[in-house]
Amino acid sequence: MKFSEKLKKLRAANNMTQDDLADKIFVTRTAISKWETDNGYPSIESLKLLAKLFGTSVDELISEEDIEQKEKLDKNKNKTYFIVSLACFAIALVFSLAGAFTEYKFLFAFAVAAASCFVFFAELSIPKEKRQTKISNLRFILEAIILGLVVWGFIEMCLGI
């Protein structure tokens, strides 16, 4: 039985609404709804609270299928973040070059915003378990290039070149 089915069954057996359960484990009703429809999974802390509340173990709440589904959802989310980060990189590059080769120096402000988004989404695209380790060389090189272009643009703008 999948986690979503187990959660619904346990909640119903204890005569709880999604709101009741959410209040007891300190999450939103929307979170409970996502978990019960296989659109998300609880954190370890929430799983511990659920297990304690229902008098079961975390192992009994989740199955191998649940773990595989969570990994698939996480992988798709990371892929989406990576695509968004590449789009932000391209936008930052376009604004940097446009600012450098035209009289519209205000375009560097847009480049900075896009570069910030690039760095943010690039970091989010790294799987959580690897996020605290050193980032890949390619990602580091891309970040260095875009930030270099942004700094160059600011210097050019400030000096009025």
GROMACS elastic network, one bead per residue, 0.5 to 0.9 nm:
[ bonds ]
;  ai    aj funct       b0    kb
    1     4     6  0.83396   500
    1     5     6  0.64367   500
    1     6     6  0.66205   500
    1    62     6  0.87785   500
    1    63     6  0.76474   500
    1    65     6  0.89366   500
    2     5     6  0.53615   500
    2     6     6  0.62859   500
    2     7     6  0.86765   500
    2    38     6  0.87657   500
    2    61     6  0.84024   500
    2    62     6  0.71227   500
    2    63     6  0.66461   500
    2    65     6  0.70994   500
    2    66     6  0.63566   500
    3     6     6  0.50158   500
    3     7     6  0.60040   500
    3     8     6  0.85822   500
    3    35     6  0.78797   500
    3    36     6  0.77465   500
    3    38     6  0.81169   500
    3    41     6  0.85388   500
    3    61     6  0.59646   500
    3    62     6  0.53304   500
    3    63     6  0.69540   500
    3    65     6  0.87934   500
    3    66     6  0.63609   500
    4     7     6  0.51982   500
    4     8     6  0.62822   500
    4     9     6  0.86239   500
    4    34     6  0.87825   500
    4    35     6  0.57527   500
    4    37     6  0.62539   500
    4    38     6  0.59476   500
    4    41     6  0.86985   500
    4    66     6  0.87927   500
    5     8     6  0.52259   500
    5     9     6  0.61226   500
    5    10     6  0.85980   500
    5    36     6  0.67465   500
    5    37     6  0.85556   500
    6     9     6  0.50994   500
    6    10     6  0.60465   500
    6    11     6  0.84467   500
    6    36     6  0.86433   500
    6    61     6  0.67820   500
    6    62     6  0.85337   500
    7    10     6  0.51860   500
    7    11     6  0.59743   500
    7    12     6  0.84722   500
    7    32     6  0.88450   500
    7    35     6  0.79693   500
    7    36     6  0.65754   500
    7    50     6  0.87118   500
    7    61     6  0.77143   500
    8    11     6  0.51616   500
    8    12     6  0.60614   500
    8    13     6  0.84724   500
    8    36     6  0.62813   500
    9    12     6  0.52199   500
    9    13     6  0.60234   500
    9    14     6  0.86252   500
   10    13     6  0.50477   500
   10    14     6  0.62510   500
   10    15     6  0.86888   500
   10    16     6  0.88134   500
   10    54     6  0.70174   500
   11    14     6  0.52520   500
   11    15     6  0.63155   500
   11    16     6  0.53400   500
   11    17     6  0.71272   500
   11    18     6  0.77832   500
   11    21     6  0.72907   500
   11    54     6  0.84438   500
   12    16     6  0.59127   500
   12    17     6  0.75881   500
   13    16     6  0.77941   500
   14    54     6  0.82695   500
   16    19     6  0.77979   500
   16    20     6  0.55569   500
   16    21     6  0.62261   500
   17    20     6  0.50448   500
   17    21     6  0.63370   500
   17    22     6  0.85048   500
   18    21     6  0.52047   500
   18    22     6  0.60095   500
   18    23     6  0.86131   500
   18    28     6  0.87306   500
   18    29     6  0.56008   500
   18    30     6  0.83894   500
   18    32     6  0.61358   500
   18    33     6  0.70919   500
   19    22     6  0.50181   500
   19    23     6  0.61697   500
   19    24     6  0.86893   500
   19    28     6  0.74691   500
   19    29     6  0.51381   500
   19    30     6  0.88047   500
   19    32     6  0.81963   500
   20    23     6  0.52848   500
   20    24     6  0.63998   500
   20    25     6  0.89872   500
   20    29     6  0.83419   500
   21    24     6  0.51375   500
   21    25     6  0.64229   500
   21    26     6  0.84390   500
   21    27     6  0.84294   500
   21    28     6  0.89725   500
   21    29     6  0.78387   500
   21    32     6  0.76724   500
   21    50     6  0.87502   500
   22    25     6  0.54623   500
   22    26     6  0.57805   500
   22    28     6  0.53454   500
   22    29     6  0.53243   500
   22    30     6  0.85309   500
   22    31     6  0.77573   500
   22    32     6  0.64752   500
   23    26     6  0.51588   500
   23    27     6  0.64928   500
   23    28     6  0.73611   500
   23    29     6  0.81003   500
   24    27     6  0.80548   500
   24    49     6  0.84458   500
   24    50     6  0.88336   500
   24    53     6  0.82018   500
   25    28     6  0.89143   500
   25    46     6  0.65066   500
   25    49     6  0.59660   500
   25    50     6  0.69490   500
   25    53     6  0.83554   500
   26    46     6  0.81899   500
   27    30     6  0.82611   500
   27    31     6  0.64804   500
   27    32     6  0.76549   500
   27    46     6  0.81358   500
   28    31     6  0.52351   500
   28    32     6  0.67727   500
   28    33     6  0.88203   500
   29    32     6  0.51328   500
   29    33     6  0.62178   500
   29    34     6  0.86906   500
   30    34     6  0.61639   500
   30    35     6  0.86347   500
   31    34     6  0.50962   500
   31    35     6  0.62557   500
   31    36     6  0.86548   500
   31    40     6  0.78077   500
   31    41     6  0.84237   500
   31    42     6  0.78754   500
   32    35     6  0.51125   500
   32    36     6  0.61665   500
   32    37     6  0.86721   500
   32    40     6  0.89960   500
   32    41     6  0.89919   500
   32    42     6  0.84762   500
   33    36     6  0.51284   500
   33    37     6  0.62137   500
   33    38     6  0.86998   500
   33    39     6  0.83677   500
   33    40     6  0.89265   500
   34    37     6  0.52407   500
   34    38     6  0.61787   500
   34    40     6  0.53135   500
   34    41     6  0.75155   500
   35    38     6  0.53418   500
   35    39     6  0.60113   500
   35    40     6  0.50866   500
   35    41     6  0.53445   500
   35    42     6  0.69350   500
   36    39     6  0.76686   500
   36    40     6  0.82942   500
   36    41     6  0.88389   500
   37    40     6  0.78134   500
   38    41     6  0.73873   500
   38    66     6  0.89245   500
   38    69     6  0.85694   500
   39    73     6  0.83907   500
   40    70     6  0.72571   500
   40    73     6  0.78382   500
   41    47     6  0.89530   500
   41    66     6  0.84148   500
   41    70     6  0.67306   500
   42    45     6  0.78249   500
   42    46     6  0.56074   500
   42    47     6  0.60615   500
   43    46     6  0.51592   500
   43    47     6  0.61826   500
   43    48     6  0.86488   500
   44    48     6  0.61904   500
   44    49     6  0.86913   500
   44    58     6  0.87078   500
   45    48     6  0.51237   500
   45    49     6  0.63478   500
   45    50     6  0.86841   500
   46    49     6  0.50368   500
   46    50     6  0.60922   500
   46    51     6  0.85384   500
   47    50     6  0.50255   500
   47    51     6  0.60738   500
   47    52     6  0.85551   500
   47    57     6  0.88760   500
   47    58     6  0.61704   500
   47    61     6  0.78910   500
   47    62     6  0.88601   500
   48    51     6  0.51345   500
   48    52     6  0.61751   500
   48    53     6  0.85349   500
   48    57     6  0.78297   500
   48    58     6  0.62657   500
   49    52     6  0.51309   500
   49    53     6  0.59878   500
   49    54     6  0.85614   500
   50    53     6  0.50507   500
   50    54     6  0.60778   500
   50    55     6  0.82665   500
   50    56     6  0.82019   500
   50    57     6  0.87276   500
   50    58     6  0.80065   500
   50    61     6  0.84990   500
   51    54     6  0.53343   500
   51    55     6  0.57488   500
   51    57     6  0.51188   500
   51    58     6  0.55608   500
   51    59     6  0.89092   500
   51    60     6  0.83877   500
   51    61     6  0.71600   500
   52    55     6  0.50572   500
   52    56     6  0.63748   500
   52    57     6  0.73906   500
   52    58     6  0.86974   500
   53    56     6  0.79127   500
   54    57     6  0.86519   500
   56    59     6  0.84162   500
   56    60     6  0.66094   500
   56    61     6  0.74543   500
   57    60     6  0.52275   500
   57    61     6  0.65306   500
   58    61     6  0.50785   500
   58    62     6  0.64733   500
   59    62     6  0.55337   500
   59    63     6  0.71509   500
   60    63     6  0.72796   500
   62    65     6  0.80821   500
   62    66     6  0.59877   500
   62    67     6  0.73517   500
   63    66     6  0.51574   500
   63    67     6  0.65523   500
   63    68     6  0.88504   500
   64    67     6  0.51385   500
   64    68     6  0.63094   500
   64    69     6  0.86661   500
   65    68     6  0.51421   500
   65    69     6  0.61437   500
   65    70     6  0.86428   500
   66    69     6  0.50692   500
   66    70     6  0.61628   500
   66    71     6  0.86247   500
   67    70     6  0.51604   500
   67    71     6  0.62457   500
   67    72     6  0.86658   500
   68    71     6  0.51114   500
   68    72     6  0.62154   500
   68    73     6  0.87268   500
   69    72     6  0.50411   500
   69    73     6  0.62251   500
   69    74     6  0.86154   500
   70    73     6  0.50871   500
   70    74     6  0.61135   500
   70    75     6  0.85334   500
   71    74     6  0.50738   500
   71    75     6  0.60525   500
   71    76     6  0.86447   500
   72    75     6  0.51040   500
   72    76     6  0.62591   500
   72    77     6  0.86344   500
   73    76     6  0.52566   500
   73    77     6  0.62115   500
   73    78     6  0.86870   500
   74    77     6  0.50717   500
   74    78     6  0.61359   500
   74    79     6  0.85891   500
   74   127     6  0.77322   500
   74   128     6  0.89983   500
   75    78     6  0.51481   500
   75    79     6  0.61910   500
   75    80     6  0.86973   500
   75   125     6  0.89171   500
   75   127     6  0.76958   500
   76    79     6  0.50712   500
   76    80     6  0.62552   500
   76    81     6  0.87242   500
   77    80     6  0.51202   500
   77    81     6  0.62872   500
   77    82     6  0.86753   500
   77   124     6  0.90000   500
   77   125     6  0.76019   500
   78    81     6  0.50749   500
   78    82     6  0.61824   500
   78    83     6  0.87557   500
   78   124     6  0.67994   500
   78   126     6  0.65035   500
   78   127     6  0.66515   500
   79    82     6  0.50537   500
   79    83     6  0.63461   500
   79    84     6  0.87050   500
   79   125     6  0.64298   500
   79   126     6  0.89670   500
   80    83     6  0.51975   500
   80    84     6  0.62471   500
   80    85     6  0.85912   500
   80   125     6  0.75370   500
   81    84     6  0.50667   500
   81    85     6  0.60541   500
   81    86     6  0.86741   500
   81   121     6  0.54162   500
   81   122     6  0.67762   500
   81   123     6  0.85780   500
   81   124     6  0.62706   500
   81   126     6  0.86650   500
   82    85     6  0.50073   500
   82    86     6  0.62925   500
   82    87     6  0.87032   500
   82   121     6  0.65913   500
   82   122     6  0.58388   500
   82   123     6  0.86535   500
   82   124     6  0.78134   500
   82   125     6  0.50014   500
   82   126     6  0.81803   500
   83    86     6  0.51656   500
   83    87     6  0.63280   500
   83    88     6  0.87316   500
   83   121     6  0.87121   500
   83   122     6  0.88237   500
   83   125     6  0.86479   500
   84    87     6  0.50492   500
   84    88     6  0.62285   500
   84    89     6  0.86115   500
   84   117     6  0.87160   500
   84   118     6  0.76417   500
   84   121     6  0.66552   500
   84   122     6  0.81948   500
   85    88     6  0.50358   500
   85    89     6  0.61420   500
   85    90     6  0.86831   500
   85   117     6  0.69681   500
   85   119     6  0.71567   500
   85   120     6  0.76715   500
   85   122     6  0.52127   500
   85   123     6  0.87489   500
   85   124     6  0.89510   500
   85   125     6  0.80532   500
   86    90     6  0.62355   500
   86    91     6  0.86266   500
   86   118     6  0.68950   500
   86   121     6  0.86771   500
   86   122     6  0.79490   500
   87    90     6  0.51257   500
   87    91     6  0.62153   500
   87    92     6  0.86037   500
   87   114     6  0.89138   500
   87   118     6  0.77649   500
   88    91     6  0.50350   500
   88    92     6  0.60418   500
   88    93     6  0.84937   500
   88   113     6  0.89374   500
   88   114     6  0.52320   500
   88   115     6  0.65552   500
   88   116     6  0.84270   500
   88   117     6  0.61368   500
   88   119     6  0.86632   500
   88   121     6  0.84535   500
   89    92     6  0.51178   500
   89    93     6  0.61223   500
   89    94     6  0.86393   500
   89   114     6  0.67932   500
   89   115     6  0.62256   500
   89   117     6  0.82004   500
   89   118     6  0.54356   500
   89   119     6  0.84951   500
   89   142     6  0.81619   500
   89   143     6  0.84193   500
   89   146     6  0.71224   500
   90    93     6  0.50783   500
   90    94     6  0.61861   500
   90    95     6  0.86881   500
   90   114     6  0.85625   500
   90   118     6  0.89660   500
   91    94     6  0.51259   500
   91    95     6  0.62101   500
   91    96     6  0.84980   500
   91   110     6  0.86163   500
   91   111     6  0.71406   500
   91   114     6  0.62430   500
   91   115     6  0.81657   500
   92    95     6  0.52317   500
   92    96     6  0.59920   500
   92    97     6  0.85488   500
   92   108     6  0.84916   500
   92   110     6  0.71660   500
   92   112     6  0.69309   500
   92   113     6  0.76766   500
   92   115     6  0.53946   500
   92   116     6  0.88892   500
   92   118     6  0.81176   500
   92   146     6  0.70970   500
   92   149     6  0.88507   500
   92   150     6  0.82077   500
   93    96     6  0.50831   500
   93    97     6  0.61172   500
   93    98     6  0.84292   500
   93   111     6  0.69645   500
   93   114     6  0.86262   500
   93   115     6  0.83253   500
   93   146     6  0.66521   500
   93   149     6  0.76333   500
   93   150     6  0.86270   500
   94    97     6  0.52733   500
   94    98     6  0.59720   500
   94    99     6  0.84648   500
   94   111     6  0.77489   500
   95    99     6  0.59205   500
   95   100     6  0.84314   500
   95   107     6  0.55840   500
   95   108     6  0.62428   500
   95   109     6  0.84738   500
   95   110     6  0.64200   500
   95   111     6  0.50274   500
   95   112     6  0.87870   500
   95   114     6  0.85698   500
   96    99     6  0.51446   500
   96   100     6  0.61154   500
   96   101     6  0.86964   500
   96   107     6  0.68981   500
   96   108     6  0.56188   500
   96   109     6  0.88670   500
   96   110     6  0.82200   500
   96   111     6  0.54865   500
   96   112     6  0.84228   500
   96   146     6  0.84994   500
   96   149     6  0.63618   500
   96   150     6  0.63492   500
   96   152     6  0.88191   500
   96   153     6  0.65528   500
   97   101     6  0.61032   500
   97   102     6  0.83779   500
   97   107     6  0.89403   500
   97   108     6  0.87238   500
   97   149     6  0.81869   500
   97   153     6  0.85418   500
   98   101     6  0.54074   500
   98   102     6  0.58589   500
   98   103     6  0.87250   500
   98   104     6  0.76012   500
   98   105     6  0.83010   500
   98   107     6  0.69248   500
   98   108     6  0.83063   500
   99   102     6  0.55410   500
   99   103     6  0.69580   500
   99   104     6  0.55972   500
   99   106     6  0.69854   500
   99   107     6  0.50387   500
   99   108     6  0.56529   500
   99   111     6  0.85478   500
   99   153     6  0.70608   500
   99   157     6  0.86454   500
  100   103     6  0.78260   500
  100   104     6  0.82240   500
  100   105     6  0.71056   500
  100   107     6  0.86903   500
  100   108     6  0.81739   500
  100   152     6  0.86606   500
  100   153     6  0.62905   500
  100   156     6  0.76570   500
  100   157     6  0.85422   500
  101   104     6  0.84317   500
  101   105     6  0.89440   500
  102   105     6  0.72179   500
  103   106     6  0.87628   500
  104   107     6  0.60229   500
  104   108     6  0.84916   500
  105   108     6  0.59243   500
  105   109     6  0.81630   500
  105   153     6  0.79704   500
  105   154     6  0.86406   500
  105   156     6  0.84972   500
  105   157     6  0.59988   500
  105   160     6  0.89341   500
  106   109     6  0.56222   500
  106   110     6  0.74608   500
  106   157     6  0.82688   500
  107   110     6  0.52339   500
  107   111     6  0.63987   500
  107   112     6  0.88172   500
  108   112     6  0.61655   500
  108   113     6  0.86554   500
  108   150     6  0.67756   500
  108   153     6  0.61329   500
  108   154     6  0.68699   500
  108   157     6  0.81336   500
  109   112     6  0.51239   500
  109   113     6  0.64213   500
  109   114     6  0.87377   500
  109   150     6  0.87497   500
  109   154     6  0.86085   500
  110   113     6  0.50796   500
  110   114     6  0.61464   500
  110   115     6  0.84442   500
  111   114     6  0.51019   500
  111   115     6  0.59209   500
  111   116     6  0.84627   500
  111   146     6  0.88046   500
  111   149     6  0.88429   500
  111   150     6  0.65963   500
  111   153     6  0.89187   500
  112   116     6  0.60888   500
  112   117     6  0.85956   500
  112   147     6  0.81971   500
  112   150     6  0.62175   500
  112   151     6  0.89084   500
  113   116     6  0.51363   500
  113   117     6  0.63130   500
  113   118     6  0.86326   500
  114   117     6  0.50011   500
  114   118     6  0.60771   500
  114   119     6  0.87243   500
  115   119     6  0.62696   500
  115   120     6  0.85578   500
  115   143     6  0.81586   500
  115   146     6  0.65797   500
  115   147     6  0.69467   500
  115   150     6  0.78568   500
  116   119     6  0.52515   500
  116   120     6  0.61628   500
  116   121     6  0.86534   500
  116   147     6  0.89656   500
  117   120     6  0.50112   500
  117   121     6  0.60297   500
  117   122     6  0.82440   500
  118   121     6  0.53800   500
  118   122     6  0.58274   500
  118   123     6  0.84484   500
  118   143     6  0.80118   500
  118   146     6  0.89922   500
  119   122     6  0.50804   500
  119   123     6  0.61237   500
  119   124     6  0.86539   500
  119   143     6  0.68179   500
  120   123     6  0.53336   500
  120   124     6  0.63863   500
  120   125     6  0.88277   500
  121   125     6  0.60728   500
  121   126     6  0.88910   500
  122   125     6  0.51531   500
  122   126     6  0.69418   500
  122   139     6  0.76321   500
  122   143     6  0.89050   500
  123   126     6  0.56147   500
  123   127     6  0.88031   500
  123   131     6  0.71438   500
  123   135     6  0.83594   500
  124   127     6  0.74158   500
  124   128     6  0.79965   500
  124   131     6  0.79843   500
  125   128     6  0.86194   500
  125   131     6  0.87747   500
  126   129     6  0.82675   500
  126   130     6  0.64551   500
  126   131     6  0.55603   500
  126   135     6  0.81053   500
  127   130     6  0.54227   500
  127   131     6  0.59891   500
  128   131     6  0.50673   500
  128   132     6  0.77631   500
  129   132     6  0.71951   500
  129   133     6  0.84313   500
  130   133     6  0.54638   500
  130   134     6  0.80994   500
  130   135     6  0.83112   500
  131   134     6  0.76646   500
  131   135     6  0.74915   500
  132   135     6  0.83494   500
  134   137     6  0.87146   500
  135   138     6  0.84438   500
  135   139     6  0.67241   500
  135   140     6  0.65381   500
  136   139     6  0.54308   500
  136   140     6  0.62297   500
  136   141     6  0.87100   500
  137   140     6  0.50305   500
  137   141     6  0.61016   500
  137   142     6  0.86524   500
  138   141     6  0.50917   500
  138   142     6  0.62145   500
  138   143     6  0.86054   500
  139   142     6  0.51289   500
  139   143     6  0.61487   500
  139   144     6  0.85376   500
  140   143     6  0.51434   500
  140   144     6  0.60867   500
  140   145     6  0.86253   500
  141   144     6  0.50433   500
  141   145     6  0.61545   500
  141   146     6  0.87240   500
  142   145     6  0.51441   500
  142   146     6  0.62821   500
  142   147     6  0.85395   500
  143   146     6  0.53244   500
  143   147     6  0.60112   500
  143   148     6  0.83136   500
  144   147     6  0.52281   500
  144   148     6  0.58553   500
  144   149     6  0.85433   500
  145   148     6  0.50456   500
  145   149     6  0.62223   500
  145   150     6  0.86761   500
  146   149     6  0.50967   500
  146   150     6  0.62336   500
  146   151     6  0.86708   500
  147   151     6  0.61197   500
  147   152     6  0.84557   500
  148   151     6  0.51474   500
  148   152     6  0.60277   500
  148   153     6  0.84798   500
  149   152     6  0.50226   500
  149   153     6  0.60741   500
  149   154     6  0.86603   500
  150   153     6  0.50064   500
  150   154     6  0.62478   500
  150   155     6  0.86738   500
  151   154     6  0.50874   500
  151   155     6  0.61933   500
  151   156     6  0.84956   500
  152   155     6  0.51944   500
  152   156     6  0.61046   500
  152   157     6  0.85249   500
  153   156     6  0.50052   500
  153   157     6  0.59746   500
  153   158     6  0.84798   500
  154   158     6  0.59348   500
  154   159     6  0.83915   500
  155   158     6  0.51378   500
  155   159     6  0.60058   500
  155   160     6  0.82793   500
  155   161     6  0.85508   500
  156   159     6  0.53015   500
  156   160     6  0.58995   500
  156   161     6  0.53046   500
  157   160     6  0.50403   500
  157   161     6  0.66237   500
  158   161     6  0.79433   500
